[in-house]
Amino acid sequence: MTTRRLHAVLGLALAFLLLVGCGTVTGAAVGAGAGAAIGYGTGYGAGKGALIGTGVGAVAGAIYDITQHESE
């Protein structure tokens, strides 16, 4: 049951990211990679690290997009 719920949340998050913008998607991808590497290196788990990294990266990318569009 938790895997099905996780897939649904990730699917909705991906759809949202595709609609929001490039900076958000790029931030999410970089965050997922960094989170997976850190999670694997610390023994926490690459999957959990990737999920956390994706969220943090997406937020950072969205903030970057907002500030760059306002300055143009």
Secondary structure, DSSP 8 states (H G I E B T S, - for coil): -HHHHHHHHHHHHHHHHHHH-HHHHHHHHHHHHHHHHHHHHHTS-HHHHHHHHHHHHHHHHHHHHHHHHHH-
